[in-house]
Amino acid sequence: MRAIDAGLLLCHECHQLNRQTETDNQSCLRCGARIHPRRPNSLGRTWALLITAALLYLPANLLPIMTVRSLGQGTPDTIMSGVITLVQHGMLPIAAVVFVASIVVPTFKLVGIGLLLVSVQRHQQLSPRQRIFMFRFIEWIGRWSMLDIFVIAILVAVVNFGSLASVEAGFGAVAFASVVILTMLAALTFDPRLIWDNTETPEHHD
């Protein structure tokens, strides 16, 4: 049984359970915030964030993310070219970490959130436990997507020896950071309770 079937509503601000009333503008008994059976426009907001992140995903991978200069010379590197360079220098473990954190994880998040949205909107008969596991995994793995950005920020701040050696962040880093932030926000705006609504009733909620 769902909480809403028992006449209970969850406050999104303080997480207090409130007894549902017949008023349209119900407020939380603890903090006074407006409460709703489900997050308003959850699917629409999640789709908007996801589509924006998908559009930025291309420049994030095609534009240079970092330029390392030594004695005034340097070549801009994209994420993939940086991975290839690490492999060529025998740094396979580091290359694997960068590849997973910068390529696999963002791609999985984009595809995973998209599948969740489609499954809810089309009322597909999928296992709700599998879908909620995917959602929790997307939330957990999202924090590791910022690994590249943290590394670049540290290198830019630390490696600054004028003409001898320096590290410069490229526009690809900005696009990549935007993708990570947008996918994290998309996971936050998606209401996972819609997964259970989808399996309990054909009525659509958003």
ABEGO torsion letter per residue (X at the ends): XBAAAAGBBBBAAAGBBBBBBABABBBBAAAGBBBBABBBGAAAAAAAAAAAAAAAAAAAAABBABBBBBGGBBBBBBAAAAAAAAAAAGBAAAAAAAAAAAAAAAAAAAAAAAAAAAAAAAGBBBBAAAAAAAAAAAAAAAAAAAAAAAAAAAAAAABBAEAABBBBBBAAAAAAAAAAAAAAAAAAABBAAAAAAAAABABBBX
